[in-house]
């Protein structure tokens, strides 16, 4: 039955069936073949969406869309450019730093790529930067959007693994910073090698003016994350607060959003959220099949036996599988499928569930910038008009940089766990 479940899922994917339907049909097939009552299908699927923490998903998606189209991201980017653009290749640094800031608001890699790309790619081309390199850098930097909190995939992982969303968010800060730092170092190297120019210097008065304009946007992650970590509100409530605050800033402070635009944003966010929730529902049925036939336990026994109990090798094999899955599957779908499969293995080797949650988020985030299924490259390509092939070549060295960061935090868990332990204590995580 395990082979039927995995084989049918792979078969439907190869036929080009959407991931949510592939997961659901595979689960249905197992129910039919096992002779279980059909009533369990809707019951199981609805139970997958019953967690209160999942309320955060549509709100963070909506907040990210408002950020991208409400004039908030442009002001953050303008301030970053005034501060960092005076260095050689400074706009490359701005691309990554701006992505890190916007990641702390949107929770989405695609939204981060769209927001930064729309604002910076025309300027990068105008200043003489190679368009393919600029698009690749922004697409690679967009991966930070699902690592630095808030993060939609981390919310999904927390629900599946039964861990605290707030603690998982805290664990994502250092890895997200390291990903950004790695891309900045690489972009500086390329800028010096190719002779990319610096932007004009700005006066202190201009910087102060841009900072004041960007303050409303910069306050968004402070309100969201400060409220969560202080215990003032839950992550789900924080997501709702993010939407209300973003709307207030876009409508009344920057006056950059019309009711017609807001309607389109709500419809688009609703479609995206519905797709995610449908995948979660079908994955619950798929997960039931995994659990009933003890497939995760079988995977754990295989990995432990194949690696001879070597923890280093087990983490390496799991990392490779996650990276490969990210190359061919959408991030949320891959996370929902892989998490229940690997959790028993992580538990058996004494791994930390928060550590693994960040690892799977980073691994699948890298997939967002790795062909053939690379949503960030598609977004950057849509903005620049470049085909995927043009962006894929310059993005490969950046992907290797990100994989290096992934391996670093995999084998040095303290880089992920130190900050949560500092806040909650060793026993709290």
Secondary structure, DSSP 4 states (H G I P E B T S, - for coil): -HHHHHHHHHHHHHTT--HHHHHHHHHHHHHHHHT--THHHHHHHHHTT--GGGHHHHHHHHHHHHHHHSSHHHHHHHHHHHHHTTSTTHHHHHHHHHHHHHHHHH--HHHHHHHHHHHHHHHHHHTT--HHHHHHHHHHHGGGGGTSSS-HHHHHHHHHHT--HHHHHHHHHHHHHHHHHHHHHHHHHHHHHHTPPPPPP--HHHHHHHHHHHHHHHHHHHHHHHHHHTTSS-HHHHHHHHHHHHHHIIIIIS----HHHHHHHHHHHHHHHHHHHHHHHHHHHHHHHHHHTTHHHHHHHHHHHHTTT-HHHHHHHHHHHHHHHHHHS-HHHHHHHHHHHHHHHHHHTT--HHHHHHHHHHHHHHHTTSSSS-HHHHHHHHHH---HHHHHHHHHHHHHHHHHHHHHHHH-THHHHHHHHHHH-GGG-
